[in-house]
Amino acid sequence: MLIIKNISKHFGGVKAVSNCSFEIPARQITALIGPNGAGKTTLFNIINGFVENDGGKIIFEGRDISKSPTWERSRFGISRTFQLSRLFANLTVRANLELSIRQDDDQFWKMFFLGRAENEFNERIAEMLRFVGLEKDPSVKVTELSYGQQKLFDLARALLNPHTILLLDEPVAGVNPVVRERLKEILLDLKKKGETVLLIEHDIDFVRGVADSIVVMDQGAVLAQGDPDVVLKDAKVLEAYLGATAQK
């Protein structure tokens, strides 16, 4: 579905991503792991167009999207969450989610600013909030959500955005054990539904529990990739940065 082919990105003299290549198969969960500074988030930003790559190609469903703007990649079917949720702070939970459902529809924007879109998608939004386990009145502003609730909200927003692949940036970073377990259940449910997911995550136990395959990055390059049980026992992976965490 998604092919990363010889992608490179330099920031001055720093090689953030160096000749990086791997493929993301459809209907599976792939985890992208590595230490801080390995180039994972930079690669995510290149995939969805926030950062322009210096070399290489991104092929999505047979289409070269390397030069496509971010909004067009979203319309092609790439939906993403962020490590720190990016919210329309002055809008309600419902309004934020309405924008996700129809963000590419000019008619919707006209309806939205005229105040006629508020009730159109209530059923779909309520269903998604139930699915992610976000028990919050959708009429409250998103700023009233706790950190863990914002993580669930961000996932709901990405799921409502029409997509064929989800990019999840550290979905369980900083959340409590209850939210972590809920996010694990959601991802396993998404896998059963045939969703394609690429996620960045530092929680190796969480990765073991959800991922079909792992891509390991170190110093901007792919160090190893494959089945989690094999990759997480690879000597060069353990030596490079997993250390004691991987050996538990």
KEDRENTOR-562011 format. One record per residue (C-alpha): residue in three letters; chain; x, y, z. Coordinates in steps of 0.1 Angstrom, whole numbers, plus 5000, padded with zeros to 4 digits. Example, Ala and Ser with C-alpha at 12.3 -4.5 7.8 and 13.67 -1.06 7.14 Angstrom:
2
<type = ALA mol = A X = 5123 Y = 4955 Z = 5078> .
<type = SER mol = A X = 5137 Y = 4989 Z = 5071> .
***
This chain:
248
<type = MET mol = A X = 5000 Y = 5000 Z = 5000> .
<type = LEU mol = A X = 5027 Y = 5025 Z = 5010> .
<type = ILE mol = A X = 5062 Y = 5023 Z = 4997> .
<type = ILE mol = A X = 5090 Y = 5044 Z = 5012> .
<type = LYS mol = A X = 5118 Y = 5044 Z = 4987> .
<type = ASN mol = A X = 5153 Y = 5058 Z = 4994> .
<type = ILE mol = A X = 5139 Y = 5088 Z = 5013> .
<type = SER mol = A X = 5165 Y = 5112 Z = 5027> .
<type = LYS mol = A X = 5162 Y = 5145 Z = 5045> .
<type = HIS mol = A X = 5190 Y = 5168 Z = 5058> .
<type = PHE mol = A X = 5186 Y = 5197 Z = 5082> .
<type = GLY mol = A X = 5218 Y = 5216 Z = 5076> .
<type = GLY mol = A X = 5246 Y = 5191 Z = 5084> .
<type = VAL mol = A X = 5222 Y = 5167 Z = 5102> .
<type = LYS mol = A X = 5210 Y = 5136 Z = 5084> .
<type = ALA mol = A X = 5175 Y = 5132 Z = 5099> .
<type = VAL mol = A X = 5165 Y = 5105 Z = 5074> .
<type = SER mol = A X = 5191 Y = 5087 Z = 5053> .
<type = ASN mol = A X = 5182 Y = 5066 Z = 5023> .
<type = CYS mol = A X = 5153 Y = 5050 Z = 5041> .
<type = SER mol = A X = 5133 Y = 5023 Z = 5024> .
<type = PHE mol = A X = 5105 Y = 4999 Z = 5035> .
<type = GLU mol = A X = 5069 Y = 4989 Z = 5026> .
<type = ILE mol = A X = 5037 Y = 4991 Z = 5046> .
<type = PRO mol = A X = 5014 Y = 4962 Z = 5037> .
<type = ALA mol = A X = 4976 Y = 4967 Z = 5036> .
<type = ARG mol = A X = 4954 Y = 4955 Z = 5064> .
<type = GLN mol = A X = 4982 Y = 4952 Z = 5090> .
<type = ILE mol = A X = 4996 Y = 4972 Z = 5118> .
<type = THR mol = A X = 5033 Y = 4982 Z = 5113> .
<type = ALA mol = A X = 5052 Y = 4998 Z = 5142> .
<type = LEU mol = A X = 5080 Y = 5022 Z = 5135> .
<type = ILE mol = A X = 5104 Y = 5022 Z = 5165> .
<type = GLY mol = A X = 5137 Y = 5037 Z = 5175> .
<type = PRO mol = A X = 5154 Y = 5061 Z = 5200> .
<type = ASN mol = A X = 5147 Y = 5098 Z = 5202> .
<type = GLY mol = A X = 5164 Y = 5114 Z = 5172> .
<type = ALA mol = A X = 5162 Y = 5083 Z = 5150> .
<type = GLY mol = A X = 5142 Y = 5102 Z = 5124> .
<type = LYS mol = A X = 5107 Y = 5086 Z = 5129> .
<type = THR mol = A X = 5086 Y = 5118 Z = 5133> .
<type = THR mol = A X = 5106 Y = 5134 Z = 5104> .
<type = LEU mol = A X = 5097 Y = 5105 Z = 5082> .
<type = PHE mol = A X = 5060 Y = 5108 Z = 5093> .
<type = ASN mol = A X = 5061 Y = 5145 Z = 5084> .
<type = ILE mol = A X = 5076 Y = 5136 Z = 5050> .
<type = ILE mol = A X = 5049 Y = 5109 Z = 5044> .
<type = ASN mol = A X = 5020 Y = 5133 Z = 5050> .
<type = GLY mol = A X = 5037 Y = 5164 Z = 5034> .
<type = PHE mol = A X = 5046 Y = 5186 Z = 5063> .
<type = VAL mol = A X = 5083 Y = 5182 Z = 5054> .
<type = GLU mol = A X = 5097 Y = 5180 Z = 5019> .
<type = ASN mol = A X = 5121 Y = 5152 Z = 5013> .
<type = ASP mol = A X = 5155 Y = 5159 Z = 4997> .
<type = GLY mol = A X = 5156 Y = 5126 Z = 4978> .
<type = GLY mol = A X = 5136 Y = 5094 Z = 4972> .
<type = LYS mol = A X = 5100 Y = 5087 Z = 4966> .
<type = ILE mol = A X = 5068 Y = 5080 Z = 4984> .
<type = ILE mol = A X = 5044 Y = 5057 Z = 4965> .
<type = PHE mol = A X = 5009 Y = 5054 Z = 4979> .
<type = GLU mol = A X = 4985 Y = 5029 Z = 4963> .
<type = GLY mol = A X = 5006 Y = 5030 Z = 4931> .
<type = ARG mol = A X = 5007 Y = 5068 Z = 4930> .
<type = ASP mol = A X = 5039 Y = 5089 Z = 4935> .
<type = ILE mol = A X = 5029 Y = 5115 Z = 4961> .
<type = SER mol = A X = 5064 Y = 5128 Z = 4968> .
<type = LYS mol = A X = 5055 Y = 5163 Z = 4955> .
<type = SER mol = A X = 5018 Y = 5163 Z = 4965> .
<type = PRO mol = A X = 5007 Y = 5190 Z = 4991> .
<type = THR mol = A X = 4995 Y = 5179 Z = 5025> .
<type = TRP mol = A X = 4958 Y = 5185 Z = 5018> .
<type = GLU mol = A X = 4960 Y = 5164 Z = 4987> .
<type = ARG mol = A X = 4976 Y = 5135 Z = 5005> .
<type = SER mol = A X = 4948 Y = 5136 Z = 5030> .
<type = ARG mol = A X = 4923 Y = 5134 Z = 5002> .
<type = PHE mol = A X = 4942 Y = 5104 Z = 4988> .
<type = GLY mol = A X = 4935 Y = 5087 Z = 5021> .
<type = ILE mol = A X = 4963 Y = 5094 Z = 5045> .
<type = SER mol = A X = 4950 Y = 5103 Z = 5080> .
<type = ARG mol = A X = 4972 Y = 5111 Z = 5110> .
<type = THR mol = A X = 4974 Y = 5117 Z = 5147> .
<type = PHE mol = A X = 5001 Y = 5137 Z = 5165> .
<type = GLN mol = A X = 5020 Y = 5130 Z = 5197> .
<type = LEU mol = A X = 5005 Y = 5163 Z = 5210> .
<type = SER mol = A X = 4969 Y = 5166 Z = 5198> .
<type = ARG mol = A X = 4963 Y = 5195 Z = 5175> .
<type = LEU mol = A X = 4929 Y = 5209 Z = 5184> .
<type = PHE mol = A X = 4906 Y = 5237 Z = 5172> .
<type = ALA mol = A X = 4906 Y = 5250 Z = 5208> .
<type = ASN mol = A X = 4876 Y = 5273 Z = 5204> .
<type = LEU mol = A X = 4854 Y = 5246 Z = 5190> .
<type = THR mol = A X = 4834 Y = 5218 Z = 5206> .
<type = VAL mol = A X = 4842 Y = 5181 Z = 5204> .
<type = ARG mol = A X = 4814 Y = 5177 Z = 5179> .
<type = ALA mol = A X = 4825 Y = 5206 Z = 5157> .
<type = ASN mol = A X = 4861 Y = 5193 Z = 5156> .
<type = LEU mol = A X = 4848 Y = 5159 Z = 5145> .
<type = GLU mol = A X = 4825 Y = 5174 Z = 5119> .
<type = LEU mol = A X = 4854 Y = 5191 Z = 5103> .
<type = SER mol = A X = 4872 Y = 5157 Z = 5101> .
<type = ILE mol = A X = 4843 Y = 5140 Z = 5084> .
<type = ARG mol = A X = 4839 Y = 5166 Z = 5057> .
<type = GLN mol = A X = 4871 Y = 5186 Z = 5057> .
<type = ASP mol = A X = 4874 Y = 5184 Z = 5019> .
<type = ASP mol = A X = 4838 Y = 5193 Z = 5011> .
<type = ASP mol = A X = 4833 Y = 5230 Z = 5001> .
<type = GLN mol = A X = 4796 Y = 5227 Z = 5006> .
<type = PHE mol = A X = 4802 Y = 5216 Z = 5042> .
<type = TRP mol = A X = 4823 Y = 5246 Z = 5050> .
<type = LYS mol = A X = 4795 Y = 5269 Z = 5038> .
<type = MET mol = A X = 4771 Y = 5250 Z = 5060> .
<type = PHE mol = A X = 4795 Y = 5250 Z = 5089> .
<type = PHE mol = A X = 4800 Y = 5288 Z = 5089> .
<type = LEU mol = A X = 4763 Y = 5294 Z = 5084> .
<type = GLY mol = A X = 4756 Y = 5273 Z = 5115> .
<type = ARG mol = A X = 4736 Y = 5246 Z = 5097> .
<type = ALA mol = A X = 4760 Y = 5216 Z = 5100> .
<type = GLU mol = A X = 4758 Y = 5211 Z = 5138> .
<type = ASN mol = A X = 4733 Y = 5182 Z = 5138> .
<type = GLU mol = A X = 4740 Y = 5166 Z = 5104> .
<type = PHE mol = A X = 4766 Y = 5141 Z = 5116> .
<type = ASN mol = A X = 4755 Y = 5136 Z = 5152> .
<type = GLU mol = A X = 4748 Y = 5098 Z = 5149> .
<type = ARG mol = A X = 4782 Y = 5091 Z = 5132> .
<type = ILE mol = A X = 4800 Y = 5112 Z = 5158> .
<type = ALA mol = A X = 4782 Y = 5095 Z = 5187> .
<type = GLU mol = A X = 4791 Y = 5061 Z = 5173> .
<type = MET mol = A X = 4828 Y = 5070 Z = 5170> .
<type = LEU mol = A X = 4829 Y = 5084 Z = 5205> .
<type = ARG mol = A X = 4814 Y = 5051 Z = 5218> .
<type = PHE mol = A X = 4839 Y = 5031 Z = 5197> .
<type = VAL mol = A X = 4870 Y = 5049 Z = 5212> .
<type = GLY mol = A X = 4854 Y = 5050 Z = 5247> .
<type = LEU mol = A X = 4854 Y = 5087 Z = 5250> .
<type = GLU mol = A X = 4826 Y = 5094 Z = 5275> .
<type = LYS mol = A X = 4823 Y = 5131 Z = 5272> .
<type = ASP mol = A X = 4795 Y = 5154 Z = 5262> .
<type = PRO mol = A X = 4803 Y = 5163 Z = 5225> .
<type = SER mol = A X = 4790 Y = 5199 Z = 5231> .
<type = VAL mol = A X = 4819 Y = 5207 Z = 5254> .
<type = LYS mol = A X = 4850 Y = 5225 Z = 5241> .
<type = VAL mol = A X = 4879 Y = 5202 Z = 5234> .
<type = THR mol = A X = 4900 Y = 5222 Z = 5259> .
<type = GLU mol = A X = 4879 Y = 5205 Z = 5286> .
<type = LEU mol = A X = 4893 Y = 5171 Z = 5277> .
<type = SER mol = A X = 4920 Y = 5155 Z = 5299> .
<type = TYR mol = A X = 4953 Y = 5145 Z = 5282> .
<type = GLY mol = A X = 4941 Y = 5109 Z = 5279> .
<type = GLN mol = A X = 4908 Y = 5119 Z = 5265> .
<type = GLN mol = A X = 4926 Y = 5141 Z = 5240> .
<type = LYS mol = A X = 4944 Y = 5110 Z = 5228> .
<type = LEU mol = A X = 4912 Y = 5091 Z = 5223> .
<type = PHE mol = A X = 4896 Y = 5122 Z = 5206> .
<type = ASP mol = A X = 4926 Y = 5125 Z = 5183> .
<type = LEU mol = A X = 4922 Y = 5089 Z = 5172> .
<type = ALA mol = A X = 4885 Y = 5094 Z = 5167> .
<type = ARG mol = A X = 4891 Y = 5124 Z = 5145> .
<type = ALA mol = A X = 4917 Y = 5105 Z = 5124> .
<type = LEU mol = A X = 4892 Y = 5076 Z = 5120> .
<type = LEU mol = A X = 4864 Y = 5099 Z = 5109> .
<type = ASN mol = A X = 4886 Y = 5115 Z = 5083> .
<type = PRO mol = A X = 4881 Y = 5094 Z = 5051> .
<type = HIS mol = A X = 4912 Y = 5073 Z = 5048> .
<type = THR mol = A X = 4929 Y = 5041 Z = 5037> .
<type = ILE mol = A X = 4959 Y = 5043 Z = 5061> .
<type = LEU mol = A X = 4963 Y = 5057 Z = 5096> .
<type = LEU mol = A X = 4995 Y = 5072 Z = 5108> .
<type = LEU mol = A X = 4996 Y = 5073 Z = 5146> .
<type = ASP mol = A X = 5024 Y = 5092 Z = 5164> .
<type = GLU mol = A X = 5030 Y = 5078 Z = 5198> .
<type = PRO mol = A X = 4994 Y = 5070 Z = 5207> .
<type = VAL mol = A X = 5000 Y = 5058 Z = 5242> .
<type = ALA mol = A X = 5028 Y = 5083 Z = 5252> .
<type = GLY mol = A X = 5020 Y = 5097 Z = 5287> .
<type = VAL mol = A X = 4986 Y = 5081 Z = 5291> .
<type = ASN mol = A X = 4974 Y = 5062 Z = 5322> .
<type = PRO mol = A X = 4971 Y = 5024 Z = 5322> .
<type = VAL mol = A X = 4934 Y = 5024 Z = 5316> .
<type = VAL mol = A X = 4936 Y = 5046 Z = 5285> .
<type = ARG mol = A X = 4966 Y = 5026 Z = 5273> .
<type = GLU mol = A X = 4946 Y = 4993 Z = 5275> .
<type = ARG mol = A X = 4917 Y = 5010 Z = 5257> .
<type = LEU mol = A X = 4939 Y = 5021 Z = 5229> .
<type = LYS mol = A X = 4953 Y = 4986 Z = 5226> .
<type = GLU mol = A X = 4918 Y = 4972 Z = 5223> .
<type = ILE mol = A X = 4909 Y = 4998 Z = 5197> .
<type = LEU mol = A X = 4940 Y = 4990 Z = 5176> .
<type = LEU mol = A X = 4933 Y = 4952 Z = 5178> .
<type = ASP mol = A X = 4897 Y = 4959 Z = 5168> .
<type = LEU mol = A X = 4909 Y = 4981 Z = 5138> .
<type = LYS mol = A X = 4932 Y = 4952 Z = 5127> .
<type = LYS mol = A X = 4902 Y = 4928 Z = 5127> .
<type = LYS mol = A X = 4883 Y = 4954 Z = 5106> .
<type = GLY mol = A X = 4911 Y = 4954 Z = 5080> .
<type = GLU mol = A X = 4925 Y = 4989 Z = 5087> .
<type = THR mol = A X = 4961 Y = 4997 Z = 5077> .
<type = VAL mol = A X = 4981 Y = 5014 Z = 5104> .
<type = LEU mol = A X = 5016 Y = 5027 Z = 5107> .
<type = LEU mol = A X = 5024 Y = 5038 Z = 5143> .
<type = ILE mol = A X = 5054 Y = 5053 Z = 5161> .
<type = GLU mol = A X = 5057 Y = 5041 Z = 5196> .
<type = HIS mol = A X = 5084 Y = 5038 Z = 5223> .
<type = ASP mol = A X = 5064 Y = 5014 Z = 5245> .
<type = ILE mol = A X = 5078 Y = 4981 Z = 5234> .
<type = ASP mol = A X = 5053 Y = 4960 Z = 5253> .
<type = PHE mol = A X = 5025 Y = 4978 Z = 5236> .
<type = VAL mol = A X = 5041 Y = 4973 Z = 5202> .
<type = ARG mol = A X = 5045 Y = 4936 Z = 5209> .
<type = GLY mol = A X = 5008 Y = 4934 Z = 5217> .
<type = VAL mol = A X = 4995 Y = 4951 Z = 5185> .
<type = ALA mol = A X = 5020 Y = 4951 Z = 5157> .
<type = ASP mol = A X = 5022 Y = 4925 Z = 5128> .
<type = SER mol = A X = 5056 Y = 4939 Z = 5118> .
<type = ILE mol = A X = 5082 Y = 4963 Z = 5130> .
<type = VAL mol = A X = 5105 Y = 4987 Z = 5113> .
<type = VAL mol = A X = 5135 Y = 4998 Z = 5134> .
<type = MET mol = A X = 5152 Y = 5031 Z = 5127> .
<type = ASP mol = A X = 5185 Y = 5044 Z = 5140> .
<type = GLN mol = A X = 5203 Y = 5076 Z = 5131> .
<type = GLY mol = A X = 5179 Y = 5082 Z = 5102> .
<type = ALA mol = A X = 5183 Y = 5048 Z = 5086> .
<type = VAL mol = A X = 5164 Y = 5014 Z = 5087> .
<type = LEU mol = A X = 5183 Y = 4991 Z = 5110> .
<type = ALA mol = A X = 5160 Y = 4961 Z = 5109> .
<type = GLN mol = A X = 5125 Y = 4951 Z = 5099> .
<type = GLY mol = A X = 5102 Y = 4921 Z = 5101> .
<type = ASP mol = A X = 5083 Y = 4900 Z = 5126> .
<type = PRO mol = A X = 5083 Y = 4915 Z = 5161> .
<type = ASP mol = A X = 5094 Y = 4883 Z = 5178> .
<type = VAL mol = A X = 5125 Y = 4882 Z = 5155> .
<type = VAL mol = A X = 5133 Y = 4919 Z = 5153> .
<type = LEU mol = A X = 5132 Y = 4925 Z = 5190> .
<type = LYS mol = A X = 5157 Y = 4897 Z = 5196> .
<type = ASP mol = A X = 5181 Y = 4909 Z = 5169> .
<type = ALA mol = A X = 5215 Y = 4915 Z = 5185> .
<type = LYS mol = A X = 5222 Y = 4948 Z = 5166> .
<type = VAL mol = A X = 5188 Y = 4961 Z = 5176> .
<type = LEU mol = A X = 5193 Y = 4953 Z = 5213> .
<type = GLU mol = A X = 5228 Y = 4968 Z = 5212> .
<type = ALA mol = A X = 5218 Y = 4999 Z = 5194> .
<type = TYR mol = A X = 5191 Y = 5012 Z = 5217> .
<type = LEU mol = A X = 5165 Y = 4989 Z = 5231> .
<type = GLY mol = A X = 5188 Y = 4976 Z = 5259> .
<type = ALA mol = A X = 5171 Y = 4965 Z = 5290> .
<type = THR mol = A X = 5136 Y = 4974 Z = 5279> .
<type = ALA mol = A X = 5137 Y = 4949 Z = 5251> .
<type = GLN mol = A X = 5151 Y = 4922 Z = 5273> .
<type = LYS mol = A X = 5124 Y = 4922 Z = 5300> .
***
